Amino acid sequence: MNLPQSYLDKMKNLLGDSEFEEYMKTFSEERCYGIRLNNKRGSNEILTELLDKCGIIENCSMTKIPWIPNGFFAEDTAFASSHPFYRAGLYYIQEPSAMTPARSIDIQPADRVLDMCAAPGGKATQIASKLSDKGFLLANDISASRGKALLKNLEMAGAESFCVTAEDPKKLAEVYPGFFDKIILDAPCSGEGMFRRDPKGVLAWLEKGPSYYAKIQEELIEAAAVMLKSGGYLLYSTCTFSTDENEEQILKLIEKHPEFETADIEGYEGFEPGRLGVEKAVRIFPHKMRGEGHFVCLLKKKAQSDTDEKIYKKPEIRGAIKNLPDCVKDFLSHIDYDFSSGSFFREKERIYYLYENMDKKDSLRYLRTGLYIGTESKNRFEPSQALAMVLGKDRFDKCIDFKAGDAAAEKYLRGDSFPMENNIKKDFSWRLICIEGYPLGWAKVSGNMLKNKYETGWRKV
């Protein structure tokens, strides 16, 4: 790989001669792959047993990542990405070092959390797995096109209490001052830590190097400071080695906002401390650990008096509905799910559900506002793919459950319809299609056929 001399000189200065030689050797090694289990779907023990049973562990040569409780190294992920369990959201394919930021901030079930630059969803799905229906995740990406992939990944993972926005974080700061308990800012960066994984990143580095991204990062971290509650935590991360984009950003924040201080991150053998006196930060180097390059720093906003921050008031929900159409009520009667604490609202034919602590702002550009229930028109209801993915065999009373390895599951995911079995009653039009009890999507009874309702856009993830 042809690396710019200016970059090589900088890395030699950062690492010293002997370590620099060790770092350079990593470019002749294979890149790292990873698989993270989705604990929203089950415990590590249950999911590992399923993956072992269907051959994913063997085919992908999975071995445990010591510092990620639900993470695995993988030599290849092709078999895992094509297996129906992937579409059922049992795991997420993610580079091992990239699992570290969300692991390094203590998410509690009732927290209000912002993922500021969330696409494609690795950290957001990690956060969502830790939140309950009393928590709230706002997953944002300024790019609406990237936001669509983010939304799909969150829905596939069975995330519930979340919204997806496509906004400039400076606009979010205007409407959410002092609102979030935890914020993750995985900032856009020059990508030096990913050169081995993506050699094209070198060309991007030559066009837009650290100085370009440092200006963006400074604006983003300032917006995060505004939105974080007193006593809250901000996790700042990048996939670059540049001190301009890492430690310098932390030092600037603390100088401008002395209420911030760095906080401890649980250590692991191979984690390197930050530079420039930011010793509580963590640096991951590929010659020290099995993974690509990363920087992670946790900051706490010290408690202040209430007068130091604006008081947040939850707005009324536009389009709120108290009485659902009869067809929707009938459908929901088949679901073992508590909808009592939140609010239903409607946008044209679409019906959504906002959980108790969620919020919706009319001034923001949303790709998803809460749990999308489905569409209703002329007293006919069609459930959404998103609703299917928060359910499962134990939460819906009309299921067809395939076993792992059943060819019918793969046919369903390709969009095929199939004949109904003779023992299936026709007393209700909809069936939730599952694999080993985990949801894949809907099918609708039509004569003697089950008409495939797997959402078209999901056939290629």
PEJO-V698139 format. One record per residue. N is the residue number from 1. RES is the residue in one letter. PSI is psi in whole degrees, 0 to 359 (none if undefined). OMEGA is omega as a letter, one per 40 degrees, with the letter a starting at -180 (NA if undefined). Layout:
BEGIN
N_RES_PSI_OMEGA ; N_RES_PSI_OMEGA
END
This chain:
BEGIN
1_M_132_i ; 2_N_106_i ; 3_L_142_a ; 4_P_140_a ; 5_Q_324_i ; 6_S_325_i ; 7_Y_316_i ; 8_L_318_i ; 9_D_319_a ; 10_K_317_a ; 11_M_324_i ; 12_K_322_i ; 13_N_324_a ; 14_L_320_a ; 15_L_333_a ; 16_G_161_a ; 17_D_311_a ; 18_S_316_i ; 19_E_325_i ; 20_F_319_i ; 21_E_320_i ; 22_E_318_i ; 23_Y_315_a ; 24_M_330_i ; 25_K_334_a ; 26_T_341_a ; 27_F_347_i ; 28_S_1_i ; 29_E_162_i ; 30_E_145_i ; 31_R_162_a ; 32_C_142_i ; 33_Y_158_i ; 34_G_156_i ; 35_I_126_i ; 36_R_125_i ; 37_L_145_a ; 38_N_102_a ; 39_N_354_i ; 40_K_332_a ; 41_R_341_a ; 42_G_174_a ; 43_S_164_i ; 44_N_321_a ; 45_E_313_a ; 46_I_313_a ; 47_L_321_i ; 48_T_320_i ; 49_E_319_i ; 50_L_316_a ; 51_L_327_i ; 52_D_317_a ; 53_K_323_a ; 54_C_4_i ; 55_G_5_a ; 56_I_317_a ; 57_I_316_a ; 58_E_313_a ; 59_N_329_a ; 60_C_1_a ; 61_S_52_a ; 62_M_135_i ; 63_T_151_a ; 64_K_138_i ; 65_I_116_a ; 66_P_327_a ; 67_W_2_i ; 68_I_109_a ; 69_P_326_a ; 70_N_24_a ; 71_G_150_a ; 72_F_139_i ; 73_F_152_i ; 74_A_137_i ; 75_E_334_i ; 76_D_152_a ; 77_T_9_a ; 78_A_315_a ; 79_F_318_a ; 80_A_320_a ; 81_S_341_i ; 82_S_358_a ; 83_H_143_i ; 84_P_334_i ; 85_F_331_i ; 86_Y_317_i ; 87_R_337_i ; 88_A_359_i ; 89_G_27_a ; 90_L_341_a ; 91_Y_165_i ; 92_Y_136_a ; 93_I_119_a ; 94_Q_139_i ; 95_E_136_a ; 96_P_314_a ; 97_S_329_a ; 98_A_347_i ; 99_M_346_a ; 100_T_317_a ; 101_P_308_a ; 102_A_335_i ; 103_R_338_a ; 104_S_3_i ; 105_I_132_a ; 106_D_96_i ; 107_I_125_i ; 108_Q_153_a ; 109_P_329_a ; 110_A_10_a ; 111_D_152_i ; 112_R_118_a ; 113_V_138_i ; 114_L_127_i ; 115_D_105_a ; 116_M_321_a ; 117_C_75_a ; 118_A_336_a ; 119_A_144_e ; 120_P_357_i ; 121_G_4_a ; 122_G_309_a ; 123_K_324_a ; 124_A_318_i ; 125_T_328_i ; 126_Q_316_i ; 127_I_312_a ; 128_A_327_a ; 129_S_343_a ; 130_K_349_a ; 131_L_148_i ; 132_S_185_i ; 133_D_356_i ; 134_K_355_i ; 135_G_179_a ; 136_F_125_i ; 137_L_123_i ; 138_L_110_i ; 139_A_118_a ; 140_N_143_i ; 141_D_133_a ; 142_I_337_i ; 143_S_120_i ; 144_A_326_a ; 145_S_317_i ; 146_R_328_i ; 147_G_332_i ; 148_K_320_i ; 149_A_321_i ; 150_L_312_a ; 151_L_315_a ; 152_K_318_a ; 153_N_321_i ; 154_L_316_i ; 155_E_318_a ; 156_M_328_i ; 157_A_356_a ; 158_G_21_i ; 159_A_146_a ; 160_E_292_a ; 161_S_73_a ; 162_F_158_i ; 163_C_153_i ; 164_V_126_i ; 165_T_159_i ; 166_A_78_a ; 167_E_155_i ; 168_D_127_a ; 169_P_335_i ; 170_K_327_i ; 171_K_322_i ; 172_L_321_a ; 173_A_331_i ; 174_E_328_a ; 175_V_351_a ; 176_Y_49_i ; 177_P_133_i ; 178_G_36_a ; 179_F_321_a ; 180_F_141_i ; 181_D_322_a ; 182_K_141_i ; 183_I_134_i ; 184_I_123_i ; 185_L_94_i ; 186_D_90_a ; 187_A_145_i ; 188_P_140_a ; 189_C_180_a ; 190_S_351_i ; 191_G_26_a ; 192_E_329_a ; 193_G_352_a ; 194_M_11_a ; 195_F_321_i ; 196_R_321_a ; 197_R_322_a ; 198_D_90_a ; 199_P_337_i ; 200_K_339_i ; 201_G_338_i ; 202_V_318_i ; 203_L_320_i ; 204_A_324_i ; 205_W_321_i ; 206_L_327_i ; 207_E_317_a ; 208_K_95_a ; 209_G_194_a ; 210_P_322_a ; 211_S_326_i ; 212_Y_312_a ; 213_Y_332_a ; 214_A_323_i ; 215_K_318_i ; 216_I_316_a ; 217_Q_321_i ; 218_E_321_i ; 219_E_319_a ; 220_L_317_a ; 221_I_332_i ; 222_E_318_i ; 223_A_320_i ; 224_A_319_a ; 225_A_322_i ; 226_V_321_a ; 227_M_347_a ; 228_L_137_i ; 229_K_157_i ; 230_S_135_a ; 231_G_357_a ; 232_G_175_a ; 233_Y_138_i ; 234_L_126_i ; 235_L_115_i ; 236_Y_132_i ; 237_S_156_i ; 238_T_171_i ; 239_C_45_i ; 240_T_165_a ; 241_F_349_a ; 242_S_126_i ; 243_T_333_i ; 244_D_324_a ; 245_E_349_a ; 246_N_267_a ; 247_E_323_i ; 248_E_324_i ; 249_Q_322_i ; 250_I_316_a ; 251_L_321_i ; 252_K_318_i ; 253_L_313_a ; 254_I_325_i ; 255_E_319_a ; 256_K_327_a ; 257_H_84_a ; 258_P_352_i ; 259_E_352_i ; 260_F_144_i ; 261_E_151_i ; 262_T_149_a ; 263_A_160_a ; 264_D_144_i ; 265_I_135_i ; 266_E_128_a ; 267_G_171_i ; 268_Y_148_i ; 269_E_123_a ; 270_G_337_i ; 271_F_130_i ; 272_E_143_i ; 273_P_161_i ; 274_G_167_i ; 275_R_181_i ; 276_L_30_i ; 277_G_357_i ; 278_V_68_a ; 279_E_339_a ; 280_K_347_i ; 281_A_163_i ; 282_V_132_i ; 283_R_134_i ; 284_I_119_i ; 285_F_140_a ; 286_P_341_i ; 287_H_353_i ; 288_K_332_a ; 289_M_163_i ; 290_R_95_a ; 291_G_171_i ; 292_E_178_a ; 293_G_140_a ; 294_H_154_i ; 295_F_134_a ; 296_V_131_i ; 297_C_130_i ; 298_L_132_a ; 299_L_143_i ; 300_K_138_i ; 301_K_112_a ; 302_K_148_a ; 303_A_139_i ; 304_Q_171_i ; 305_S_158_a ; 306_D_333_a ; 307_T_347_a ; 308_D_346_a ; 309_E_153_i ; 310_K_147_i ; 311_I_126_a ; 312_Y_135_i ; 313_K_128_a ; 314_K_129_a ; 315_P_165_i ; 316_E_148_a ; 317_I_118_i ; 318_R_133_i ; 319_G_11_a ; 320_A_140_i ; 321_I_134_i ; 322_K_325_a ; 323_N_110_i ; 324_L_150_i ; 325_P_150_a ; 326_D_323_a ; 327_C_328_i ; 328_V_316_i ; 329_K_318_a ; 330_D_316_i ; 331_F_313_a ; 332_L_341_i ; 333_S_344_i ; 334_H_359_a ; 335_I_132_i ; 336_D_86_a ; 337_Y_138_a ; 338_D_108_i ; 339_F_18_a ; 340_S_334_a ; 341_S_339_a ; 342_G_204_a ; 343_S_138_i ; 344_F_144_i ; 345_F_166_a ; 346_R_140_i ; 347_E_103_a ; 348_K_240_a ; 349_E_350_a ; 350_R_137_i ; 351_I_133_a ; 352_Y_165_i ; 353_Y_126_i ; 354_L_126_i ; 355_Y_168_a ; 356_E_314_a ; 357_N_12_i ; 358_M_162_a ; 359_D_150_i ; 360_K_126_a ; 361_K_129_a ; 362_D_339_a ; 363_S_355_a ; 364_L_155_i ; 365_R_107_a ; 366_Y_141_i ; 367_L_338_i ; 368_R_133_i ; 369_T_91_i ; 370_G_196_a ; 371_L_118_i ; 372_Y_113_a ; 373_I_314_a ; 374_G_190_a ; 375_T_145_i ; 376_E_130_i ; 377_S_128_i ; 378_K_43_i ; 379_N_32_i ; 380_R_131_a ; 381_F_138_i ; 382_E_117_a ; 383_P_155_a ; 384_S_161_i ; 385_Q_323_i ; 386_A_319_i ; 387_L_318_i ; 388_A_319_a ; 389_M_349_i ; 390_V_359_a ; 391_L_217_a ; 392_G_178_a ; 393_K_327_a ; 394_D_357_a ; 395_R_3_i ; 396_F_135_a ; 397_D_5_i ; 398_K_80_a ; 399_C_151_i ; 400_I_117_a ; 401_D_112_i ; 402_F_152_i ; 403_K_153_i ; 404_A_133_a ; 405_G_349_i ; 406_D_123_a ; 407_A_335_a ; 408_A_328_i ; 409_A_317_i ; 410_E_325_i ; 411_K_319_i ; 412_Y_315_a ; 413_L_338_i ; 414_R_350_i ; 415_G_6_a ; 416_D_144_i ; 417_S_165_a ; 418_F_155_a ; 419_P_149_i ; 420_M_143_i ; 421_E_150_a ; 422_N_333_a ; 423_N_2_i ; 424_I_122_a ; 425_K_149_a ; 426_K_32_a ; 427_D_354_a ; 428_F_140_a ; 429_S_332_a ; 430_W_145_i ; 431_R_137_i ; 432_L_121_i ; 433_I_126_a ; 434_C_164_i ; 435_I_120_a ; 436_E_34_i ; 437_G_351_a ; 438_Y_142_a ; 439_P_145_i ; 440_L_321_a ; 441_G_195_a ; 442_W_156_i ; 443_A_151_a ; 444_K_134_i ; 445_V_125_i ; 446_S_97_a ; 447_G_237_i ; 448_N_17_a ; 449_M_154_i ; 450_L_109_a ; 451_K_127_a ; 452_N_127_i ; 453_K_21_i ; 454_Y_126_a ; 455_E_127_a ; 456_T_316_a ; 457_G_349_a ; 458_W_353_a ; 459_R_340_i ; 460_K_109_a ; 461_V_none_NA
END
